């Protein structure tokens, strides 16, 4: 589990790319995207099949390399099989923070991804949903945060 200081550092950033924003506004990734953006951050939706249009009302990008500077961090909500590729793109781009979120906390981030982040000096957040920490915390995410508080000092 990530340290609370790493989580807070990520959430203190202003310019965040978000890989896997969907065309379906009901997708969970889109709810996370909106929560982060509505907290005053500037978000850049990234979707490999984006055609230069808009997602969630914002200009979308096909890959991290296309997102304009600055990018302080990237939220990654792709299948496990695609994570390493996205993290490699973040490292090549020089993005200093990566938050990998999956629907199931039982599936750990691969050792390869952890190693890649460590070698590149990228601060990695994994094993936590941003919705547990972005105020105001609502609904089921309040319960998740309460249950996870033993892992995140000061999270309750």
N, C-alpha and C positions, 0 to 999 in steps of 0.2 A: 504494500500500500504506500502511496506517496505521502511525503511529509506535508503537514498543513502549510508550512512556510512556502513550499513549492507550489501548492495550489493557490495560495494568496498572491504569490508573485505573478503567476500566470494571469489571474483575474484582475490584477492591477494594471494590465497592459491595455492599450487603447486600440491598436490596429491588429486585428486577428483574421487570418484566413480560416475558412471552415470547409473542409473537404467532405463532400457527400450531401450537400443540401439537395433536396429532391424537388422535382416539379410538383409533387403532391404536397400541398400545404398541410395535410394531416399527418405527414410522416413525423416520427419522433425527433429525427435530426432537425427538422425545421422548427419544432417547438424549442429545442435547445438553442438554435440559431437566433430565434426571435428574443428569447430571454436574455442572451448575452448582448445582443444589439440594443435591446430596449433599456439595458442598464447603462447606456451612454457610450458604448464602444462602437468603433467603426469596423464592421465585418465585411468580408469579401467572400461570397459564396463560390465554391469551386465544385464543378461537376464535369466529369470527363465527356459527357454528352451535351454539355451546354453549347448553345449555338450563338453565343454572344448576346443573348437576350437577358431577361431579368429573372431572377429567382428571389422570392420574398421581397420583391420591389427593388432589389439592388442589382446592379450590373453583375453578370456572372462570368466566370473564367473557366477555361477547360483544364488548366493545370496551374500548379503553384508558380511556375516560372512566369505566367502571364499576369499575375496579381501585381498591382503597382506598389512601390515602396511608400512608406515603410511597412513591414510586417513583423510584429513583435512576437507572434506565436501562431500556432495552427492547431485547430481542433480536428481530429481525424476520427471519422465514424464510418469506416469502410470495413468490409469483411476481412478477417484475419489474413487471408491469402494476399490481400493488397496492401497491408500496412507497411511492409518493408519498403515497397516502391515509393509510397507517399513519404515515408521518413527519409529515404534517400534524396527525394526531391527537396525536402525541407533543409537537409544538410547542405546540399549543393547550393541552395538559395541563401544559406547563411541564417536561417530562421533559428533563433536561440531557444525557443520553447515549443514543446509538442505535448498535446493532451490527447491521449488515445482513449476513446470510450467505446465500450461494447455493451450490448444489451445484457449480456451475461457476465457477471463478475467472476464466475468460476473458470473462465478461459483467460489464462494469463497472457500478457504480452510476451512474445517470443524472446529467447535469450539473444538472438541475432539483432532484434530491434533494440533491446536494452544496450547491447554492446555498441551498436552503431551510434546511439545517442551519447553514451559515455565517452567514446573515443572522440566524438565531435564536440564535446562540451555542451550538448543540448540538454536542457532541463526537461525531464520527462515526467508527466503526470499520467498515471494509469491506475485502473482499478477503482475509479470514482467517476460519478456522473457530475458534470458541471451544475446541474439543476439542484444538487445537494448543497451547493455553496453560494450560488448567486442569489443575493437578497432581492426581494423577499422570497424565502424558500416556501413553496406551496405544496399542498396536497401530499401525495405519497412520498415525495422527496423529503419532507420534514421527518417522516418516519425512517426513511433510509438513512438520513443523516444521524438521527438519534441512535439507530442500531449500530452505525459505523463509528460512533464517537470514540470508542476505545482505540481506533486506528488513527484518528485524526485529532491530535491534541488541540483543544479549544474549539472544536467543531460544533459542540452541542449548543 
